[in-house]
Every structure is written in C-alpha cells, then in structure tokens.
C-alpha cells in the first residue's frame, strides 16, 4: 500500500472513530435519560397518596432533565477519555508498561531477547523508521504481540513471554513485520486514541460501581435500603425516604447496565476499526519477509496453544485492538472479536492450506546471534552513484519489501561487530556518534580532534580513535543505521542529550564555520531521539491541503538549503524553480531564499512546521527535494543519506535506496 494513501486512510478511520464515538454517546445519553426518568416515575408512584391514580405526564418528558443528563454523561465520558489519553501521553512505552511490559535494553545478554532485538533492528533499518523500544510482557504465557505509539518516533513493539519462548526466528520475524506495518500505515496513533475513547465510553460502568459502593457506605452488611426515621410522604403507599433510596438504587442499577451497553458499543467500535487492518498487516508481513510460512506458522501456534493468545492483564480489554491475535476470551460469540478468525487469516496467507493445525513445534533454544560477515551494501558502480527518479523515491516511502530487508541485513552486516558491541553501552554509543559526525568532515579532521581532546577525558581518547577507525572503514550507506542504534542505546540509558555532549557536538559541527546538510540532519535526529517532545495528543496533523504562508515559507527554506548544500548547481534558485514544476500545491506559493536568510535554526523550525502539514504537501516537498539533489541524474550515497535523514524529520520514512 502506498504510504501517503495509508496515512489518508488512517485519517479517514479517525473521522470514522469520532462518528462512532458521537453515536455511542447519543445512545448512552438517551438510555441514561430513560433510566433517570424511570427512577423519578418510580419515586412519584411510591409516594402517591393512597387512593390516588398516578399519571406520569410531565415526568416522562422534561427538556431540562434531558439537558442535565446529556451534559453529565458527556462530561463524564469526556473527562474519562481525556484522563486516559493524557495517561498515555508518554507514547507506546506508556501503553506497554500499563500492560505489564518490561523494556529490553540493547546490552541484554539473554539469547532470546538479543534475537528479538536483532529482528526489530533489522526491520527498522529496512523500513527507514527509528528503531523502536522493545518490551516483553513477562507475565503473559500466551503467544501475542502489539505495536503502539503516537508516531514512529515514540513507537514500541511488545511481545509476550510465550511468543518469545515458543516462536522460531522466522515466525517471530513474521509477527514483528506485522506490527511494523501498523507503525508505517498510521494505525498506532489511531489505536491510542481508540484506547482513550473506549475508556470514556465505559466510564458509566465505573460510575455505577462507585455509586453502589457509596450507597452501601462501605459496610460489609450490604446496601441499606430503608431510611431510619423516614415518614410516609403525604400518606403515600411507601415511606418517602425508603422510596427515594429504592429509586436511587433503581437508577444506579439501570445506569450500570447501560454502562455495560456502552462497553458493548466499545467492543463494536474496536471490531469495526481493527478487523480489516489485520488482513492488511498480514499481507504486508508476507511482502516484507517474502516468507508466508513465518507468520502463518505463528498464527497456527496461536490456534493450537492453550491460551489462544489471551492476555491475562486486567487492562487487556482496553487494548484488545492492538494485539497480533485476539487477546480476550469470548465464550459466547465472535461477533465482537477485534480480529478475524485465525483460520481465515491463515487461509488468506496460504490459500492452498489443507486446514490442519499440526501440533506446534517448540522453538529451539536461541543462540547468541552473531552478525554475518560484511556484505556489500549495494552493487558497485564505476561512478559510485545510484540512478533513481523522484517519483521512485516517493513510491519507496513507507514501503515494506523483502528487498529492503535484504539491504538492511547487508547494512547491519557491514557494521563491524566490535563497533556494534561498543554501541550497546552509553560510553561507546557517544563515541560512535562523535565518530559519525567527524567522518563527514575530513578536511578539518585535525581541528575536530583538538576540540574532542579538550572536551573529553584523556582515558576516552584511545577508545574514540578505535571507534573512529571502525566508522571510517564502514560503507557510507551503513552510517544512518549505526546512528540509529547508538541513539537507541543513549535513549534507553536515560541520559538524554547531556549539555556537555551537546556542546561538544555543536563545536565539532562548527569547526569549519559552516553546517553541512549531513551535520544538520544528524544533529536533528539526535535531538528528536534523545530529547523527545511530549506527544501533543489533542492536536491531530493538518488534514487539509491549504498551503499557508507559514507552510510555503517552510518549504522554501528546506528546498533552498537542499539546492545549495545537496547539489552542485551554479544556480540554486533556478534549480528550486525547476523542481517545483508540476507540483500543483507548491508551484505558485514557494520561492527560493537567498543565502544568509535561513540559518540552521530556521531550517529546524521549518521542519517542525512541515512535519504536521498534510501528507500530500510533504509528498510534494520530498519530490521537489529529490529533484534538487537529483539534478545531475545521479544520487550518490551521501545524497541518498541526506535525503533519508530529511525524510525522517518529515515522518515520511524512506528505506535504504539500493541500486
């Protein structure tokens, strides 16, 4: 599926989700209004003077009561949704921890966890997204997994302990590829929003329970249904106090039942949003791994396992739509299942399947994974350059393919084992980042070593020199992968971008009194990984195609920088003008900015504006950037690297551009 089409589809699903939410609230408001009306009618009938005939009349319809009921229900549901959504502001990690997940650090020595990390890292490099954090649901013996996050920047992948223990590597890879498709297709943000909405809809159940507890007064003797000292109201058929309490109990019981009806509607919403996406994710996993037996084998193991994927955590129902397999017990009907039947999914993957579920084989004991001997990252050419069109780059954005995975394996194999081992601990990761930064500026190498020598402890310098040698020997196409792995280690360490490290990087960048596009992109990626901004959960990305003055200026700043830094054109202004030809959204609104107008800070701010613009605008912006870089008909490894770094900042991931 086309990446930009997938994002539009996710946006339409978000609108559909809002419609379902509004419809459920309307039904709940009507039901609660009827419950309150029933309580009032009951109370009035019980307190009616003896011999009188009761006519409900006005009690059945009172606009003021309906208004109060509507405001109360909407406020209760809204506050519940807001509370839950804010509690998930931390992104995918907050979801994983809320379900009992424990993070797997890159320095783990456990063979199965190391195998899981290697699978996840390979796929991150293959798809061009940041390496997500990995969690294991240690208390879950069933086979299941999920991906969660507001965006690819804060996404995580979590697998159950049962999946880790019982799946073979190719099966685990199929499951992880399935979850990666949810990250790339924009499903993760929708899933977190759905968790918040479901919590709000189910608040009435919680409210009913609380009211019941208050009525009992916390007593173990049970509810008190007769008021002491009550008197017969106006000689009516029941005591006024007792009738009131009975009426309140009736309303609470009805509201609690309605709350379960709200839960029912929540399950319907989960099923409506999730089912078709699972087929798409299964297909994407097959396309990515080119191994249908992997994900089909995992599904078969779920089908024959005792737990059948059931997640035991008490909050699993709120996250049922996230899981790889249906994580809830459904004793009566599968109509509310968030996932299609397992047999149907398997048959979609393996049309010739005979329907037999063989006894699942136990996964062999995992061995520590060693990186393969370095392989060429791309087929060598005399010019050392790739030929690739702008439209091909846009078509590659957010794609899952086995060719990407093959290239990713070549890239990870090209990262020396000694360097990979160093990057698994914070000190070595910092050294790797410094070396990656210095590797692009050989002309001022001596000056950069002086800066590094003054900033670092003397004991760090020999290790830095060794790391620098390892980085220098690496193919250029492997640098971005190494940067992601080093940044992941530092992010897990909790150090963030320390001030002394930040200053050292700034000084190294400015050693030659200029900031190259590579240096800018490297520094921005580090800031995004190590100083993650809290997710803006209430502000969805712009969903219209209006190119405002701010967006037009942001595009101009980006294209001007790319035309000057990413090409050798003698006339960058003409290059930008040519690159905009045929781009109907940008053609008449974007202009070239002369040198000195936009600086590094302006480019940083421009990317912040563009990352929340419509995906159609970002697609045209990337297409123009490719045209600027690709003006000579060739795309060198350095140019491809800069282009992929820019695409990361626009949240339009481009996989490694193999020849």
N, C-alpha and C positions, 0 to 999 in steps of 0.2 A: 504494500500500500504506500502511496506517495505520502511523504512526511507532512507536507503542508495540508494535504487533504485530510490526513489523520487528525491534525490539530483542529481543523474546522469541524470535523465530525465530533471531536471531544467537546467543542464549544456548543454544538447543537445538542449534545447529550446533556450538557449543563443546563441549557434552557429547558430541555425536557424534564430534567430533575426539578427545576423550580416550579414547573407546571404541576408535576405530581405532588410536590410539597404543598402548594396552594390548594389543590383539590382535596388532599387529605385533611388540611386544616379546616376547610369549609365543612366537610362531612363531620369532623370532630366537633366543631362549634355547634352545628345543628344537633348532634347527638347529645352533647352536654346540656344544651338549652332544653331539650326534651327531658333529660334526667332531672334538671333543677325544677322544671315545671311539674314533673311527676311528684317531686318532693313537696312542692307547695300545695298541689291538689290534695295529696295525702294528708298533709297537716290541716288544711282547711276542712276536709271531710271529717277528720277525727275530732276536731274542736267545735263542730257544728252543734248548736243547741238541740236537745232531744226533741224529736218530732218534726224537725225542720227537714226540708228536702234540699239537697245540695245541687246547685247548678254551677259548674266550673266557670262558665262565662269568661270574664276578663282574665282569669288565672291562666287560661290556655294561651293567650296571646298578649304579650306586653312588650312593646318595642324597647322600652328602657332595659328590661331584663335581658333581652337578646343582645343589646349593645354591650351591657356589662359582661355578659358571658363571653361574647366574641373578644372583647378587649382582654379579659382574664386569660382565656385559652391561648390567644395569640401571644400575649406577653409571656406566659409560662413556657410555651413551646419555643418562642424566640430566644428567651434567656437560656433555656436548656441547650439549644443549638449553639448559641454564642459561647456558652461556658465550655462545651465540648470542643468546639472549633479552636478556641483560644488555648485549651489544654493541649492541642495538637500543633500549636504554633512552632514547636521545635522540629517539625517535619517528620520524615519517615522514622527517624530514631525514636521519637516520642511514641509513635504507633507501636514499634517493635518492643520497646520497654514496657508499654502498657499491657502487652500480651505475654510478658514474662521472658522476653528475649534478652540474651547476653551477647554483647559485641565480641566479634572475633578480631583480635589485633593481628597486625601483619607479622609480628615476631612470634606467633604461636609455634609451638613445636609439635602439636598434635597432628599426625599424618592426615587424618580425615579433614580436619579444619584447614590445613595447608592446601589440600586438594581442592576444597571448596573455594578458597581464596584465589587459587590459580585459575580456576574456571571462570570466576567472576571477573578477574582482572583481564583475562584474555578477551572476554566479550565486551568489556568496557572499551578496550583499545580498538576492537573490531568495529564497534558501533560509533565510536567517536564521542561518547559521553564521559563525564567524570567518573572515576572509579567509585562506586557506591560503598558505603559501610555494609558490613555483613554481620548478621545476627543469627544465633541459633536458639530456637525455642527448646530449652533443655528439658522442660517438664512434659514435652509432648512426644509420646512414643509412636504416634501415627505418622504417615507419610504426607507431608503438606509443605507449602511454602507460600510466600507472598512478597510483593514489592509495594512500597509505599513512599510517599513524598509529595511535596507541593510542586516540585520540578525536578529535573535531572540533577540539579546542584545538591539537593538535600535528600535524594532518594536513597533507600536502603533495600537490600534483599535479605529476607529472613527465611530460613529453612528449619523444619522441625528436627528434633534429635532422631526420630525414626527415619526421616529421609536421609540424614547424614550417615546413619548406620547401615541402611538396607539398600540404598541405591548404588549401582555401579557408576563409574565415571561418566559413561555416555548417557545414562539415564539422568544423572544429576545435571549434566550439561543441557539436556533437553528441557528439564524443569527450569533451570536458570534462564535459558533462552526464551522460554515462555514468559517469564517475569520481565525480562528485558524489553519485550515487545510492549508491555504495559507502560513502561517508562517512556519509550520512544513515541508511542501513539497518543500520549497525553492523558492516559487513563488515571494516572496516580493522583493528580490534583482533584479530578472528579471523585475518586474513591474517598479521599479525606473529607471532601465537602459532604459526601453522602453519609459518612460516619456522624458528622455533626448534625445533619438534618434528621437522621434516624433517632438520635438521642433526644432531640427536641420533640419529635412525634410521640416518643414513648414516655415523655415526662408525666403524662396523666396517670400512667400506671404507678410511677414513683409517688406522685402526689396522693393518689388514693391510698397507698400503703401508709404514707406518713399521717394522713388524716385518721386512718384506722388506729394507728398507734397512739395518736393524741387522744382519740375518743376513749381508748382503753386506759388512758392515763398511766401507761407503763406498768399496770398491775398485772400480775400473773393470774389473777382471778377471772380475767376475761372482761369483755365490754360491759359497761354499766348502762343499762337501757331504761332504768326508772329513776327519775329525778326525785330526790328527797324533798319533802315539803312542797311538792307540786300540788296544784289545785286544779280542779276541773274548770277549764276555761269557759265561763259563761254557761255552766251547766251542761257542757257538751258531753259527747259519748266517750271521750278519753281525757286523761289529765293533760293540761296544756304543756307542762314540762316533758312528760313522757312522750306525748305526741311529737313534740319538737325533736327530741332525741331520735325517735324512730324515723322521722322524716329525714333527719341528717344522715342516719345510717343508710337509709334507702338511697339517698343521693350519692353517698360515698361508694356504696356497692355498685351502683349503676355507672358512676364515673370510672371506677376501677375496671369494670367490664369494658367500658368504652376505651380505656387505656389499652387493653389487650386488642381491641379492634384496631387501635392506632398501630400497635405492634404488627398486626396482620397487614395493614396497608404498608408499613415499613418494609416488610418482607416482600410484598408485591413490587415495591419500588426497586429493591435490591435485585429481584429476579428480572425485572424489565430492563434495568440498566446493564446487568452483568452478563446474561446468558450468551448473547451473540458475540460479545467481545472475547469469550473464552475460545470459540471456534477460530476467530481471527488470530488470537495469540498462539494457539496450537499450530496453525498453518505457518505463522511467522517463525516459530521454533524449528519446524522442519526445513523451511527455506534457509534459515541461519546455519543450522548444523549439517544440512543435507543428510540427515540420518533419522528417518522416521521411526526406526526401531528404538531409538533412545527414549523419546518422550512417550511413545506407545508402551514401551516396557515399564516406564514409571507409572503410567495410568493402570496398567494391568496389575502391578504390585499394589496399588491403592485398592483396586477392586477385590483382590483376594486377601488383603490384610484384615485382621480382626477389627481394627478401629475404622477402616474405610475412610481415612483422612480426617476423622472427627477431632477437633481441637477442644481440649478439656477446660481451658481457661474460662472463667465466668464471663469475661467480656467478649468472648469469641463471636457472639451473635451480632454485635455492632460492626464487626469486621468481616462478616461472612462473605461479602462480595469481593474481598481482597484475595482470598486463598486460591491456590492452584487447583485444589479439589474441594468439593463441598465440605465445609468444616463443621456442620451441625447435624445432629441426629434428627431425622424426620420420620417418626414412626407411622404416620398416617398417610401422607400424600407427598409426592414430589412436585406438586403444582407450585409451591413456594420456593423450590430449590433455586439457589443462585447460579448453579452450574448445570449444563446439560448432562444427561445420563452418561456415565463412564463408557458404557458400551457404544453409545452413539459417537462419542469423541474418538474412541479408538478406531471405529469403522471409517470415520472421516479421514483419519491419518493413514490407515491401512485398509483400503477398500476390499482387498482380497482376504481379509481376516476371516477365519473359519468360526469365530465366536467362542473359541475355547480359551479359558483362563487357566493356563498351566500353573502349577504350584510355583510361586515366586522363588527364584534362587536368592540365597543370601549373598549380599555383596562380599567380594573377597576383602581381606584385610588391606586397608590402604597402606601404601608405602610412601615414604617421603618423596615428593616429586622433585626431580632434578630437571633443570632446563636442558632442552636439547642443544646439540652443537649449533653454533650460529649458522643461520642460513641467509642467503641474500634476501634483502627486503623487497627488492624489485628486480626485474630483468635488466641487466646492464645495457646501456646505450652509449654510443660514442659521445653524444653530447651531454650525457648525464642528466637529461631532462625528460619530462613527460609531456605528451601532447594530449590535451583534454579540453573540451569545449565548455563554455559557461553553462549551457543547459545540462550537460552531463554532470557537472558539479552539483547543480541544484537537484537533479534527479537522484544523486547519491545521498543527499541529506537525509538522515534518519533512517537509512535502509538497513535491513538485516539480510546478509547473504553469506553463503559459505566461502565465497572468495574473500570477503572481508575477514572472516575468521582465520582463513589460511594466512592472509597477510599479517594479522595480529600475532599468530603463532611465530611467524618469521621475525616479527619485531621483538617479541619477548625473548626469542632465542638469541637475538642479536644483542640483548642487554647482558653483559658478562655476569656470570654467576657471582663473582666477587663483588661487583657493583650492586647487584640485587640484594646480596646479604647485607651490605653496608646500609642500604636504603631501608632496611626493615627496623632500624633503630634511629631515634631522633638525631643524634650527632651525625651519623653517616648520611641521613637524609638532607641535613643542612649543607654538608659538604658537597653532596651531589647537585643541589640546586645552585650553589655558588659556581661549581664547575660547569654546569649547563649554561649559566649566564656568561661566564668567561669564554666559553668555547666559541661564541659568536663574534668575538672582538679580538682577533689575534694581533691586529696592528698595534693595539695598546696593551698587550699582554703584560709587559713589564710594569707599567703603571698600575694595572689591576692587582698584580702580585704585591706591589708595595702597599696598596690600600688594604688588601687582605691580611698581610703580615702585621700591619699596625692595629688592626681590629681584632684579630684572633689571638688566642694564647699560643705560645711557641709550640706546645705539645700538639696543637691541631694541624700545624703546617705540613708535617710529613704525610699525615693521613689525607689532607686535602690534595697534596701533589699526586699521591697514588690514585685518588678518586678522579682527579683531572685527567690523568693518563688514561684511565679506563673510559671516561666520557669521550675523550678525543679519538679513541680507537673505534668508537661506536659509529654505525651509519647514521647520517643525519636524520633519516626517517624514524629512527628509534628514540629520538630525543623527547618528543612530546609524551610518549609512553613512559619514559623514565621520569619525566617531570610529574606526571600524574601519580605514579607510585610513591615518589618521595613526598609529594604534598599530602597524600593519604596518610602516610606514617606520621607526619607532623600534625595533621589534623587530629589523629587519634591520640597523640601524646598530650593534647590539651594545652600545649604551649601557645598556640596561635602564632601570629606573626609578631614575634617579640621586637621591642623597639630597637635593640642593638642589632638584631638580624635585619630588620627593615632598613636601618640606616646604612648598614654595610652594603646591602643590595642597591640602594639608591646611589651610594658613592661609586660602586662598580659600574653602574649604568652610565653615570655622568663622567666617567673617566676621560672620555674623548669629547666631552662638551656637546654631545648630541644623544638623542634617544632613538634608536632604530625601532622599526616596527616589531621585530622579534623581541627586543628588550621590553618594549611596552606591553606586548601581549603576554610575555612570561610573567611580568610583574603583576599584571591584572589578574591572570589566572591564579597566582598565589594569593592575592588579596581575597578573591572570591572563595578559594578553598579554605584559607586559614583565618579569615575574618568574615565568616558567613553572616549575612544580614538576616535578621529575623524575618520569617515569611510574612508578607502582607496578605493575610488571609481574607480580608474583606474587599480587596481590590483585584478584580479579575483583569486579565490582559485586555487591551483595547480590542474590541470586536467589530470595528468598522474600518472602512478604507479611506477615511478622511486624512489627508496629509496636511497636518497643521504646520504653521511656521516653525514650531519647535522641532517637529519631526523632519521637515525639509532641511533645516539647518544642521541637524544631527547627521543626516545622510550626506550633506555636503562636506562636513568636517571629516567624516570617515573616508569618503571617496577621494578627497583632496590629499589626505595623508597616504592612502594606498597608492595613488597615482605618483606621488613624489618618492615615497620610500620603497614601494613594491614593484616599481618598473624603472626602466632606464630611458623613458621618454624625455625628449628635449622640450616638449610642450605638454606638461601635465594637464593644463586647462583644456586643451583640445581633446586630450585623452578622456577626461571625465565627460566632456560633452558627447563624444562618440559613444562612450559606454552607456549613456542614458538613452540612446536611440532605441525606440520601440518599447520603452518602459512607460506605459501609459500613466501609471500612478506618479512617477517621479519626473518625467521629461520636462515639464514646464515649470517646475517648482524648485528644483535643486540647482545650485550654482557652485562653481569652483571657488575656493577660498585661498587667497594668496598666502605664501609662506609668512609665518610670523603671526597670522591671525589666530589659527587654532594651535594650541600647545598640547602637551601630554594631558594636562588636566581637562582641557576642552574635549579631547578625544575620549577620555574616561567618562565624562558627563554625557557625551553623545551616545555612547554605547548603553548607558543607563536608560536614556530615552528610547532607544531603538528596541531594547530587549522587551519592552512592554507594548510595542506597536503591533499592529495586525500582522499576522504571519505572511499575508500577501505582500505587505510592504517590506518585511525582512527578506522575503524571497527575491524581490526585485533589487534590493540593496546588495544582497550577496551576488546576484547575477552581474550587477554593474562592477562590483569589486573584482570579480573573476575577469571581466573584460579588461579592466585596468591592468591587472597583473599579467594577463594572458595576451597582451597586445602584440608581443613578438611571436605568437603562435606556439610558445613553449611554456611549460610550467616546471620550473626547477624544483628540486627537493626543498630548498629554502623557501621558495614562494608557496609551495603546497603547504609547508609547515605554518607559515604566517596566515594563510587563508583558513586553515583548520583552527588555528588559535582564535582568529576573529569570529569564526562561526560558533565556537564555544561560548564566547561572550554574548552572542545573539541568541543563545539557546536553540540553535539550529545545527545540531551535531553532524559533522561530515566525517565519514570513516576514512581510514588511510587510503590515499589515492594511488593505487597500484597501477603499474604500467600495463 
